């Protein structure tokens, strides 16, 4: 396997000259999970199909880099080291990864939206309406909610 600037060429013993982009690092956010999964499915099929499941999973884990994935990643690494891997294929592992990180916490997303919301050049009526809509979905109440009104 030859690598140049994020592009990986297939092994010399394959008939294809197709180059495959290395998957980007995964930060654990729900909005990035599908892109990460698709990139790794392709990467495994084209580059790592002859590798063991353990090697494929280790490669995937090496691209999971941010605080949101650290605990989950550490648990998988412990299973790998103990030879206690429950996945028979990398596809099963990726499905588990999707289940773990693919769900967005709607309330948490709305809290972030609420914290970033500012009136700027909006009419006060429009700003209040938007604030109320986001506040309802964030489940913020009382003093916490009042502190976010700016």
C-alpha positions as CSV (number, residue, x, y, z in Angstrom):
1,X,0.0,0.0,0.0
2,X,1.5,3.3,-1.1
3,X,0.4,6.6,0.6
4,X,0.8,10.1,-0.7
5,X,-0.9,13.3,0.7
6,X,-3.9,11.4,2.0
7,X,-4.3,9.2,-1.0
8,X,-3.7,5.5,-0.7
9,X,-2.9,3.4,-3.8
10,X,-4.0,-0.2,-3.9
11,X,-1.5,-3.0,-3.2
12,X,0.7,-3.8,-6.1
13,X,-0.7,-7.3,-6.4
14,X,-4.2,-6.0,-7.3
15,X,-5.2,-5.4,-10.9
16,X,-6.7,-2.0,-10.2
17,X,-4.9,1.4,-10.2
18,X,-7.7,3.1,-8.3
19,X,-6.6,5.5,-5.6
20,X,-8.6,5.8,-2.4
21,X,-8.7,8.8,-0.1
22,X,-7.8,8.1,3.5
23,X,-10.8,8.6,5.7
24,X,-10.8,11.8,7.8
25,X,-10.5,11.6,11.6
26,X,-13.8,11.1,13.4
27,X,-14.6,13.5,16.3
28,X,-17.6,11.6,17.7
29,X,-20.3,14.0,16.5
30,X,-23.5,12.6,15.0
31,X,-23.3,14.9,11.9
32,X,-20.0,13.3,10.9
33,X,-20.7,9.7,11.6
34,X,-22.3,8.7,8.2
35,X,-19.4,10.3,6.3
36,X,-16.9,8.5,8.4
37,X,-18.7,5.1,8.1
38,X,-19.0,5.4,4.3
39,X,-15.4,6.3,3.9
40,X,-14.3,3.4,6.0
41,X,-16.5,0.9,4.4
42,X,-15.0,1.8,1.1
43,X,-11.4,1.9,2.5
44,X,-11.8,-1.6,4.0
45,X,-13.3,-3.0,0.8
46,X,-10.6,-1.5,-1.4
47,X,-7.5,-1.4,0.8
48,X,-7.9,-3.7,3.8
49,X,-10.1,-6.6,2.6
50,X,-7.3,-9.1,3.1
51,X,-6.5,-7.8,6.6
52,X,-7.9,-9.5,9.8
53,X,-10.9,-8.0,11.4
54,X,-8.7,-7.0,14.4
55,X,-6.4,-5.0,12.0
56,X,-9.4,-3.4,10.3
57,X,-10.8,-2.3,13.7
58,X,-7.5,-1.1,14.9
59,X,-7.2,1.1,11.7
60,X,-10.7,2.5,12.3
61,X,-9.9,3.2,15.9
62,X,-6.8,5.1,14.9
63,X,-9.0,7.6,13.1
64,X,-11.2,8.2,16.1
65,X,-9.7,11.2,17.8
66,X,-11.5,13.6,20.0
67,X,-12.8,13.7,23.6
68,X,-16.3,12.4,22.6
69,X,-14.9,9.1,21.4
70,X,-12.1,8.5,23.9
71,X,-14.0,6.4,26.5
72,X,-15.8,4.2,23.9
73,X,-12.5,3.8,22.0
74,X,-10.7,2.8,25.2
75,X,-13.3,0.1,25.9
76,X,-12.8,-1.4,22.4
77,X,-9.0,-1.3,22.8
78,X,-9.2,-3.2,26.1
79,X,-11.3,-5.9,24.3
80,X,-8.7,-6.0,21.5
81,X,-5.8,-6.4,23.9
82,X,-7.6,-9.1,25.9
83,X,-8.4,-11.0,22.7
84,X,-12.1,-10.6,23.7
85,X,-13.3,-9.0,20.4
86,X,-17.0,-9.6,19.9
87,X,-17.1,-8.5,16.3
88,X,-16.8,-11.1,13.5
89,X,-16.5,-8.4,10.8
90,X,-15.5,-4.8,10.5
91,X,-19.0,-4.2,9.2
92,X,-20.5,-5.3,12.6
93,X,-18.1,-2.9,14.3
94,X,-19.1,0.0,12.1
95,X,-22.8,-0.7,12.7
96,X,-22.1,-0.6,16.5
97,X,-20.2,2.7,16.0
98,X,-23.2,4.1,14.1
99,X,-25.5,3.1,16.9
100,X,-23.3,4.7,19.5
101,X,-22.5,8.0,17.8
102,X,-25.2,8.3,15.1
103,X,-27.9,9.6,17.5
104,X,-28.0,13.3,18.1
105,X,-29.1,14.6,21.4
106,X,-31.7,17.0,20.2
107,X,-32.0,18.8,23.5
108,X,-28.2,19.3,23.7
109,X,-28.2,20.6,20.1
110,X,-30.9,23.1,21.0
111,X,-29.1,24.3,24.1
112,X,-26.0,25.1,21.9
113,X,-28.3,26.9,19.5
114,X,-29.8,28.8,22.3
115,X,-26.4,29.9,23.7
116,X,-25.4,31.1,20.2
117,X,-28.6,32.9,19.4
118,X,-28.3,36.7,19.3
119,X,-30.7,39.3,18.1
120,X,-28.3,41.0,15.8
121,X,-30.3,42.8,13.2
122,X,-33.5,40.8,13.7
123,X,-36.7,42.6,14.7
124,X,-37.4,41.9,18.4
125,X,-40.7,40.1,17.6
126,X,-38.8,37.7,15.2
127,X,-36.0,37.2,17.7
128,X,-38.4,36.4,20.6
129,X,-40.3,34.0,18.4
130,X,-37.1,32.1,17.5
131,X,-35.9,32.2,21.1
132,X,-39.1,30.7,22.3
133,X,-39.1,27.9,19.7
134,X,-35.5,26.9,20.5
135,X,-36.1,27.2,24.2
136,X,-39.1,24.8,24.0
137,X,-36.9,22.2,22.3
138,X,-34.0,22.7,24.7
139,X,-36.1,22.1,27.8
140,X,-34.4,25.0,29.5
141,X,-36.5,26.7,32.1
142,X,-36.5,29.5,34.7
143,X,-33.3,31.3,35.6
144,X,-31.1,29.2,33.1
145,X,-33.5,30.2,30.3
146,X,-33.5,33.9,31.3
147,X,-29.7,33.9,31.3
148,X,-29.6,32.9,27.7
149,X,-31.9,35.7,26.5
150,X,-29.6,38.3,25.0
